[in-house]
């Protein structure tokens, strides 16, 4: 598809109404890294900058795929999810960008949008690579925030908005959902890669073996869903600021920590994790490996700008999936 992104003229009314009729837009930068929504940095003539989120079809690079109906992490995007999750994180004392304005009525654009504080361009991932000593304090603060989240419990699992509306399905065990999700990812990935096709039955058997060791659970924690150091900004004051929060859910804390261990690597212990179930963690680690094959291969077939990076990510995880069997 031919994609058209925001231009300065599209934001004249937004800037005038939100910052005053004499304010002028002096810069508009579409930030890289987003694949489901557009993220823009707006520069104003008083030297202030703000961030604009835009949820529009033309900003979403992901093609549709078969999904598991009760998987809370499927297609976790949209202004409704963002608004509900933002409010919960603020109430929990988790630092997120300050919300200036949310528009779901198309007042300015033919799309949902949110205007947010600009927490800066420095990602925790960059700081960890460039200056591990300077990253120690933000990692510690982030660990405190995660502990607050991971000790906030609910007897129901699912997206926060669905739970609040009484629409979250509770008919199955969470590990059953994850296995179905992983088998769906395996089917789709095997159709794209002959190595996975040849090993598909053995991979599925390994998944079922891991699943059979997991004990039932009926209490769920507040999790981000896919938190890596690229989803944390660090302000000039050294505050870690959590972003990309649409996947926030009540779910098994091991799902979060399988991702944290992979993404934070050697820095993971600095987050001071809560106690985890080893069997559930191992199942979820393997399921995420399969997810990180299927998703990157699928988006690499689109016009996503960094397709080579996605293919390389899939290749690394293909190696992991095959090594386990």
Secondary structure as GFF3:
##gff-version 3
##sequence-region A 1 325
A	DSSP	three_ten_helix	8	11	.	.	.	ID=ss1
A	DSSP	alpha_helix	12	19	.	.	.	ID=ss2
A	DSSP	beta_strand	25	30	.	.	.	ID=ss3
A	DSSP	beta_strand	38	44	.	.	.	ID=ss4
A	DSSP	beta_strand	49	55	.	.	.	ID=ss5
A	DSSP	three_ten_helix	57	59	.	.	.	ID=ss6
A	DSSP	alpha_helix	79	91	.	.	.	ID=ss7
A	DSSP	beta_strand	99	103	.	.	.	ID=ss8
A	DSSP	beta_strand	112	117	.	.	.	ID=ss9
A	DSSP	alpha_helix	124	130	.	.	.	ID=ss10
A	DSSP	alpha_helix	132	150	.	.	.	ID=ss11
A	DSSP	beta_strand	153	154	.	.	.	ID=ss12
A	DSSP	beta_strand	158	159	.	.	.	ID=ss13
A	DSSP	alpha_helix	160	164	.	.	.	ID=ss14
A	DSSP	alpha_helix	174	190	.	.	.	ID=ss15
A	DSSP	alpha_helix	194	212	.	.	.	ID=ss16
A	DSSP	beta_strand	220	223	.	.	.	ID=ss17
A	DSSP	three_ten_helix	229	231	.	.	.	ID=ss18
A	DSSP	beta_strand	232	234	.	.	.	ID=ss19
A	DSSP	beta_strand	240	242	.	.	.	ID=ss20
A	DSSP	beta_strand	249	251	.	.	.	ID=ss21
A	DSSP	alpha_helix	253	264	.	.	.	ID=ss22
A	DSSP	three_ten_helix	265	271	.	.	.	ID=ss23
A	DSSP	alpha_helix	278	299	.	.	.	ID=ss24
A	DSSP	alpha_helix	307	323	.	.	.	ID=ss25
###
